[in-house]
Amino acid sequence: MSTPLRVLVCGTNFGRFYLRAVADLAPDLVLVGVLSRGGTASRALADEYGVPHHDSLDTVDADEIDIACVVVGSTISGGAGTDLARALLARGVHVLQEHPVHHDELVDCLRAARHHGVQYRVNAHYRHVEPVRRFIAAAARLRAREKFVFVDAASPVHVLHPFVDVLGAALGSLRPWRVDEVVASGPLRLVTGQVGGVPLTLRVHHELDPADRDNHALFWHRISLGTRAGVLTLADTHGPVLWTPTLHADRDAAGRLVFTGEQLDQPGSAPLPGTAAGTQRDVFDRLWPQAVRRALREFAAAVRRGDDPLRTAQFDITACRIWSQLAARLGPPDVVRPAAPSQVVLADLVEPTEEVVEPTEGAAEPTGAAEPTDGSDAVEPYSPTAEFFDLAAAAHVATGSAPAVVAALAGIDTAAGPVVEIGAGTGLVTVALARAFPDLEIVAHEPATGMRAVLTSRIYRDPDLRRRITICAEPAPDLELPDTISGAVVCGVAGHLDRPDRVRLWRRLAERLTPGGRIVVELMSIDRPLVLDPTRLSHVDVGGQRYEWWFSGEPDGPDRMRLHTTWRVSAEDGTAVREVADHYHWYTLTLAGIAAESGLPLHDIAPAGTGGPPIGVLVPTPRTTTDQEGTPR
């Protein structure tokens, strides 16, 4: 394993995202200090992360630092960020500086980095935001098939530099480029020109509040890349990305339009999986922290490789030159001091008779939209990918979870009441239990519609199972329970509940257990929030297609993760057939933590096979009751 790189974060406004990112990327990166002007909030942050606070570079020992993240405004923003970057480079420290940086300062810092044998890079940030990242990747696939014939775009002036960076990445090149004259139109400026040899029409929101530069943008990045086959659009920096195929009807021999054909069955416009817009809170809680982690991970890799900073920065230098030319043509932005915007919600804009689905974290589709195939658009997790669940889970359950659960329940009084299974999924464990205990009745709860459909089909096929297994849709912890139960199975579910809901669930189950009853709990093998890079966990061939399961995740709070699962289906020649994604949250738990919060004795059991997830058994202490004369019994 590589030696951890020691990181100093300079600045604690946007720098808070860097502090969180460094912590998330442990053990590859380790935070060793915070440098700021010394405000109370900055010192509190340093204390929170358990590192020293410095209010001057003079107190920083450069020999104890590998990387400095300079998240302080540069000269063009009226800050001392570039002077700080130069001083750190001169001390032999690798520097990742937050945008924007003037072209001349960028080149100067790159030359200094080469001279001192260290890395220097400007983080333009937005290319790493997930919808933008997917937009850039989709643009690369599109330009491999079609020629771009126009770019129609919009950007606020304060993030114009990263706009150029994103556009160049999407086009695959910035050269040749030119900036033509600018036309003013109210708060906007219309710019025409060329980037990467593609004609550009750009609208810039050219207003700025000097006291609040980060707010009051009328829109964020919007980029449409036009081809003869259709238009790929980044509708907003934070999603969605839309593909709009060209509307085309063939003509018959008489020259009349033909309004039939398979090409007319495709959606008029469709979102790219994984790019749906979430809530505005989601921007700060997920998208931006994730983007900073990606930038830090890339920079750390460059540090370890020892790249020539000047040679690898030619794209960045060109982007900065284009941005500088745009800024020169636009002139200073108009000064505005607007009040906070009024709150207009979707319900204010629809007909009174229409149902409105408010966006939630993960972005629900509006009523009437086609059924989503991307979990980030889905109302309930697991349903989008339910069709694939058994492809990955069947073998693991058959050799690991199911035998362990059956063994844990050995000896229960099956006549005393049913076993309640919470989160039955597609019924793999359910069926194994029913086979192992021929007289057992089971109440199988599964709230996800897609999973429950498979479960119902599996149970219905077998007359014996159909007689003994009752399927319910209520979610935990407030599901309806029988008065008495002989046991409970909670596999892969507990982490979906927050602590108050889990405590309530354990209490409700324990109250209904008959003597000798027990609760079997299976968790994921994730006991703390951490970054999980996209990894292929399994693949299987079915007919003429291959199904691949990819899994990733990132921290989403001090004890919670956001997990992503993606199924990619391809033909025998490798051609992509479809991709279906899903996401959900998981509270990172341990069996010891479950025992503590439930107040119940817990026994670990080793899952069958090796490498399985943690499985434990909660065994409530038998309750002592008294008869009418007060005699314990």
N, C-alpha and C positions, 0 to 999 in steps of 0.2 A: 504494500500500500504506500502511496506517495506521502511525503511529509506534508502535514497541513500547512497551508499558506496563511500567514498572520495578516489580519486586515485592520486598518484604521479607517473609520468613517468620519469624514469632515462635513459638518452641517447636519442639522437635525430637523429641518422642515421636510423636504422630500427625502432627506437622508434617513427618515424613519423606515422607509421601504427597504433601504440598503441594510439597516441594522437587522431587520427581520429576515432578509434574504441570507445574510451571512450566517445567522443562527440556523436557518433552515438547511443550509448547505454543509453543516458540520457532518462528519469530521474533516472534509476536504478543506474547508475554510474555518478559521477560528478568529473571532473578534478579540482584539487586544486593546482597543481604546476608542474614545470619541473625542473629536476636536471641534470646538465651537466657541462662540464668543462668551460663553459662560453663564447663560441664563439658567434660571431655576429649573425649567422644563428639561433643558439639555442635561443638566447634572442628574436629574431624576431618571432620565433615560439611561445614562451610563450606569447608575446604581441598579436599575432594573436588569440590565444585561450583565452586571457584575464585572465591569471593566473600569479602568481609570478614565477620568474626564480631564482634558487638556484645554486650556483657554489660550494657549500660545504654542506655536511650533517649537519654540525653544525648549519646552519640557518634554518633547517627544524624542525618544531614542530611536533613530532610524535603523539601527542594527536589530531592533526588535520588531520591525515591520517589513512585510514583503509587498503588500498592496495597500494603496491609499485610494479610497473612493472620495473624490472631491465633488461633493454635492452642494456647492456654493456657487452663486451667480458669477459668471465671468465678466470681463470688462464691458462687453456689449450690454450686459444686464445691470451694469452699475455695481458689480461686486468684485471681490478680490480672488475669485476662484482660480484664474489663470496664473496669477502671481504665486498662489499657494502651490499649484501644480508644478510650476517651474522649480520652486524651492525643494519640493519633494523629489523631483527627478534628479536634481543636482546632488541629492543625498543618496541616490541609488535605489529609490523606491519606485516600483511600478505604479502607474497612475491611471485610473479609470475616471474620467471627468464627465459630469452630466452636461448635456447640451443646454443652450447653444454656445459655440465658441467661434470667434471671428476667424476667417480664413488665415490671416497672417499669424495669429496666435497659434492656430492648429499646426501650421507648418513649423513654426518656431519650437513648439513643444515636441513635435515628432523628431526634429533634428537633435534636440537636447536628449531625447530618449535614446536615439541611436548612439550619441556620443557617450552616454553614461551606461550603455549596455542594458537598458531596461525597456519595458513596454509602456506605451502610452496610447490611449484610445478615448475617443469621445463616444459616450453612449447616447445615441439618438432615441433610445427607449421604445418608441412606438412600433418599430418593426418586430419587436419581441412580444407585443400584446397578441394574445391567442387568435382573435379574428383576423388581425392584420397578418400574422404569420401564416395562417391558412390561406388568406387571399394571395400572398406572395407565392406560396407553393402551387396554388391553383393556376395562377398566371403563368408560371413556368410550364405547367402541363399544357395550358392553352396555346402558348406561343410556339410550342413544339409541333402543334397541328395547324395553327392559323397565324396569319400576319396581323399585327395590330395596325389599325388604320386611323384611330384617333384616341386621344385621352381627353375626357371631360372631367374636371376635378374642382374641388373647393377646399379651402383651408383657412382657419383663423391665422392672423399674422403672427401670434406668439408661438405657434408650433409649425411655422413654415419650413424651418430647417429639417425637422424630421419628416415633413411631407415629401421633400425632395429625396430624402434617403429612402423612404418607402416606395416612391414612384420608380426610382432607379432600380431598386431590387425587384420590383414587379416586372419591369420592362426588360430586365436582364442587362441593362447598360444605360449610362447617362449620356454618352456621346453618340452622334453629334447633338449639340444643344444650342439654343439661342433664346433670348428674351426680347420680345418686340415691345411696342409701346403699350402704355397702360391707359385705360379709360375708366374714369370715376363714375359711379352710379350709386348715390346714397351712401350707405355704410360699406358698400362693396367696391372693389377695384377689379376690373376685367383685364386679364393678361392673356396674350396669345404668344405662342412661340413653338418650341420643339424640344423634346427630351428623348434621348435614345433614338433619334431619327423619326419619332412619331409626332404628328401635329398635336399641340396642347392648347386647350382652352381652360383657363384657371380663374376661378372667382375667389378673391381674398377678402375676408372680413377684416377691414383695415381700421379698426377702432381698438383702443386700449385704455383701461383705467390705470393710471400710474400707481395708485394706492392698492390695487387689487388685480395684478396682471394675470392671475390664474383663472379668474372668473369672467363672466359676461360674453363669452364667445357665442355667436348666434348659431354656429354649427361647428362640428369637428371635421376631421378628414373625410372627404368623400371622393372616391376615385372610380371612374367608369372606364374600362379598357374595351374599346370597340373592335370587333372583327366582323368579317362577312358572315360568320356563323352565329354570332350573338354577342352579347355584352356581359362582361364580368364586372360586378359593381361591389365595391366596399361602401356600403350605405352609411356607415359611421365607423370611427376608429374602434369602437367597442362592439361592433356587429350590428346587423348581420352582413354576410356576404351573399350576393344574389347572382344566379346565372339566369339570363334572359335570352333564350335562343331566338334567332331571327324568325319572325313570323313569315312563312312562305307557303303558298299554295301552288301546286303544279297547274299546268294548263293542258286541256285535251287537244285533240287534233283540230278542233274548230276554234281554238284559241280561248275557250271559256275556262274560267278558274274551276279547279276541281277541289271540292271541300271535303275530301276523304283522304285516307292514307295514314300510315303508322306515325309519320312525323308530326301529325296534328294531335297525337295522344299525349305528347310530353307536356309538362306544366308550362304555362306561359311565362312563369318566373318561379324559381325555386331557391330556397336558402341552402348554402353549403353546410354540410354537417359540422357541428361543433362551433358555429359562428353566431348563433342566435343571441340577440341582445338580452342580457339579464337585467336585474335592477341596477339603479345607479350605485347602490351600496356594493354591488358585486364588482364594480370597477375598482373600488379601493380595497375590498376584502380579498379579491381573487386575481383579477386580471393584471393589475399593476404589480403586486408582489411577485406574481409568476413571471412577469416580463423582466423585472430586475434580477430575479434568480437566473434567468436564461442569459442575460447580459454578463452577469458575474461569472457564470460557469464558462462562457466562451472566453472571457478575458483571462480567467485562471488557466484555461487550456493553452492560450497563447503564451502566457508566462512560462508554463512548463516546457513548451516547445522551443522557446527562445527565438520567436520570429523576428525578422527585421521590421521594426515598427514603421519605418518610412516607406518601405517597399509594399507592405501589405495595406497601406492606408491610401492608395491612389484613388480608389472609389470615394473615400471620405473627403479627400481634398477636392475632387471634382464637385461633389455634392455641396460642399461649403462654398465653392466658387459660384455655383449656380444660385445658391441662396443669397450670397452677397450681391450678385447682379440683380436678383429680384428685389432685394431690399433697396438697392440704389434706385431702381426704376420706380418703385412704389413711393419712396420718400417716407418721412416720419408718419406714423399712424395718427389718426385723429384722436384727440384726447376726449374721453367721455367719463362721466361719473354716474352711471345709472344706479337706480335702486335695485335691490334684490328682485329677481323675476317673479311674477305672479305664478301661482301653481295651477296649471291647467292639466287635468288628468284625462285619460282616455274616455271615461264616462261622460265628460263634458262635450264630446265631439260626436257621439253616436246618436242614432234615433232612439227615442225613449223606449221603444218596444224591443230594441236589440239587447241581447245579453252581452255583458262585458266581462271578459276574463282578465283580471288585473295581472300584470307581470309579477312573477315571484322569482326568487333566486333560482336561476336555471331556465328562466324565460318560457312561460307557457305561450302556446300559440293562440291567437284570437279565435273566437268562435267562428266556425265555418271553414277554417283552414283544413287542408288535407292532413291526414294523420301523420304526425311527425315520425321520422325515422332516426332522428338524432336525439339522444337522451337529454341534451341541454335544452331541447324544446319541449320535452315531455312533461306532463303533469305528474305522473307517478313513475318513480324509478323502477327498473327491472322489466317493465312491460316491453319497451322497444327492442330489447335483446332476448326476450323470453324464448323465442324460437331456437336460439343457439345454446341455451343453458345446459341441456343434457350433454351436448358435444364435449363440454369441458368438465362437467361435474360428475357424470355417470361413473367413470372409472375411479375417481377419487372417493366418491361416496361408497361405492361397492367394496373398496379395499380398506378404507380408512374410517370415515365418519360413521357409516351404518353399523359395522361390527362393534365400534366403541360405544355407540349409543345403546345398542341391544345389550351389551355386556353390563353397562351401567344400570340398566333397568331390571336386570335379572333378579328374581325373587319378589318383585312387587305383587301385590294382591290385585290381579286383573279383574276380580269380581267386585272390588270395592268401588270402582268408578273408572271412567275412561282416562286415557292419557291425552293431554292437550299438547298439540304441536303448534308452536307459534312461529310463523314464517315457514310454512311447509314447502314453499317453492313449487317445483313440478312434481313432488311426491316421491322422490327417490328414497328418502329416509322413511317416509310414511309407509311405503310398501314393505320396506325391510322390517319395520316394526310389526306390521300386521302378519308377515310371514313367520316371524320369530315367536309371536304370541298369538296362537290361533283363536283364543277366546277374547282377545282384547278389543275393546271399542276405542276408536280414536276420533278426536275432534281436531280437524286440521284447519288452522287459520292461515289464509294467504290473501293479503289485501291487493297485490298487484294483479290487474286483470289478465295480462298475458300469461303470467305464471299460473294463475288459477285455472285458466282455460286448459293448459296442458295437464294440470293436476286432475281436473274433473274428468278429462278424457281417459287418463290412466286408470282412475278408480272405476269408472263406468264399465270399462272393458271386462272387469272380473266380477262375477256375481257375488263372490264371497266378500271381496273388498267393498263392493257397493252396499252390502248389508251392514258392515261394521264401521265404515268411515263416513263421518259427517264433515262436509266442507263449508267453511264460513269465510266471509270476506272482511270481518272487522279487523282493524289494525290494533297493535298493542299501543299503550298498556290498558286501554279501556274496553277491551273486547269482553263479550259476555262469556262467563265461565260457568260450568256446572257447579252444583253445590259441593260435591266431593269429587276429587280426582285421585287416581293412583299414581300419577306422575306427570311431569311436564318436560317437553323438549324445546330448547331455545337455541337452535343452531344458526349461526351467522346472522343474528338479529339484534342482539343486545347493543351493539355499537351504533345502530341506527337511532337509538333513543338517548335523550339527554339524561343526566343523573336523576332528576326528580321523577321522570317517567319510569326509569329503571327501578328505582326504589319502590315505587307504587306497584309495579309489576311483580317484583319479588314478594312483596307483602301479600298481594292478592292470591298469588299461587300458593304460598306457604300456608295461608289460612284454610285452603281447601284440600290440602294433601291429607290423605288417610295415613294412619301409622304405617311406617315402612316405606312411604312414598318418597320420591326424590325428584329433583329438578336437574336435568342435564343441560349444561351450557357449553356451547362451542363458540370460540372467538376467532378473529383473524390473527395472524402472526405479526401484528403491528402493535407494539406497546408504547409508541410515542410518535408524534407527528414528524415526518421526514419526507424528503423529496424522492419519489419513485420515478425514475426515467422510463419512458415508454419501452416496454419489454414484451416480446412475444412469449406467452406462457404455454401455448399449445397450438397444434394444428391437426386437422383431420381431413381426409378426403371422403367426400360423399358423391357418388356418381362421377360425373366429369368435372366436379368443382372442388376447390380446396378452401377450407374455412380456417382462418387464423384468428386467434384470440390475443389481443394486445391489452396491456394493463399499465396504468400510470397513476400518479397521485401527487398531491402537494399539501403542505400544512394549510389549514384554514382556521387557525385559532390555536390557543395554547394546548388543547387536548382533542382536537378534531382534525380530520383530513377530508379533502375532497378527492374522491377516487373516480377514475375514468376507465371504462371498459369499452373496447372497440372490436367489432367483428368485421373482418375483411374477407370478402368472397371473391375468388378469382377463378378464371377458366383454366383449362389444362395448359394453355400456352402462356399463362401468367397475366393475361388481360384482366383488368379489374372489372368485376361484375357489379358489385355494390359494396357499400360500407355502412354499417349501422353502429351508432355510438350511444352510450348511456353514461350517466354520472350519478353519484349519490354521496352523501356525507357519512362518515364513520368516526365515532368517538373512540380514541385509542384506549384500550382497556387491557387489564391483566386479570387473571383469575383471582389473584390476591385482592385486587380492587373490588371485584364482584363480591367476594366474601365479606369485605369490610362494609360495603354500602348496603348489603342485604342483611347483615347481622347473622348469617347462617353459617354453620360449619361447612367447609368445602374440602373435597378430596379430589386431588388431581388424578386423572387417569391417562395413560399413554394411548394415543390413537393407534389403531392397527397400522402396521407398516411403519415407515419413517417419514420424517419431514412434514407431518400433518399439523394442522392448527391446534392450539391449546384446547383441551376439553376437560371440564371439571364437573363434579356432582355436588349440588347443594343438598344436604341432608338435615332437615329441621330437627331440632331436639324434640322428642315426643312430649306433647302437652300432658300435664298432670291434671286430672279433674277429680272432683270429690262427689261422693254420693250424698243423699239427703242428711245423713248423720255426720257428715264432715270427714268421712274416712277416705283417704286417698285411694284411687284405684286407676 
